[in-house]
Amino acid sequence: IHAKLQKAIDGISDRMEKMEEKGMNVENSKQFVEEAQSDLNNFTVIAENMKILLSEKSESADQKKALVEELRKLAKEAKETLKSAHTNLREAIKLLKEEIKKNNESDISENETVDSE
């Protein structure tokens, strides 16, 4: 999951650079991509914490219960973080599509103006 999201972030970032070179406004999309990257970084930290907890040995039933509870909490947090990253990427893509559409419409309008002259 992590690798797929990172690949998506990288691909969207590359696309934004190309769009920016063409003079398109991608600032709003950049914010969502940065948020997605931050979410993914947070997920990495959470996953590492889960690995550490899984490697710990519990002596008593109370320790085991506390460990399981902490793992559940981290798993829920990891799920929410991934969901947030996905939502941020979807929003970035939506905004990029809107910018492309707006840019294409302005190109058509410019061409119609040139044709009518």
N, C-alpha and C positions, 0 to 999 in steps of 0.2 A: 504494500500500500504506500509506504513511504517513498519508495523509488518511483512509483507511478505518479504520485503527486509532485515530486520534485521535477520529474520530466515534463509534466504539464506546466509547472511554473516556469521552467526554463524555456519551453516552447512559446508560451505566451509573452514572456519577456523579450524574446527574439523578435516576435511579431510586432510588439510595441515599438521596438527600436526602428524597425523598417517603416512603420507607420509614421513615427516621429520624423524620420528623415524626409518623408514625403510632405511634411508640414501639418500632419494631423495632430489633433489634441488628444493626448493619451494620459493626461495627468490624473484624472479621476480613476482610470483603470489601474494606474501605477499604485495608487493607495491600496486598492483591493489586493493586488498581487503582493505588495509588501506585507499586508496583514496575513495573507495566506502563507507566506514564507515564515512569518513570525509564529503562526500556528503550527506549522510543520516543525520548526525548531523546538517549540514547546513540547510537541509530541515526542520528539527524540529524547528530551530530558525525562519525560514521564516514562517512556519505555526503558530507559537506563535505570531509573529508580525501581521499576518493576523487576528488572533482572536482578538487581541487588537484593531486593526483598525475597525473591525466589531462591536465591543462593543461601539465605540465612537459615540456620537450623533452629527449630523451636523445641525447647525442652518440655514445657508444660502445655496443658490443654488451653490455658488462658493465653499463653504466648501464640499458640497456633491460631486461636480464634482472632486475636488482635491482628496477626499477620494476614489472615484471610480477609478481614474487614478492610485493612489498608490496601490490599491488592484490588479488592472490589472498587474501592474509592478511586484508585488510580486508573483502573480499567474504564470506569465511567468517565473520568476526566479525559482520558485518551480518546475515547469515542467522541466526546463533545468537541475536543480540539480538532480532530479529523473532519468532523462535520462542519465546523466553522471554516476550516481551510477550503473545503469543497464549496461551501456557500460563497466565500470570498472570490474564488476562481470563477464561479458561475457569474457572479456580478461583474467581474472584470471583463469576461467574454461578452456579456450582454452590452456593456458600455462600448467595447471595441466594435461590435457589430453595428451599433447605433452610429458611431463615428464614421465607419465605412459607408454606411447608407447615406448619411448626411453629406459626406464627401462626394459620393457618386451622384447624388442629386444636384449638388452645386456644379459638378462637371457637366451634367446634362444641361443645366440652366445656362451655363457659360457657352456651351456649344450652340444652343438655340439662339442666344443673343448674337453670336458671331454669324450664324446662318441667316438671320433676318436682316443683317446689315447689308 
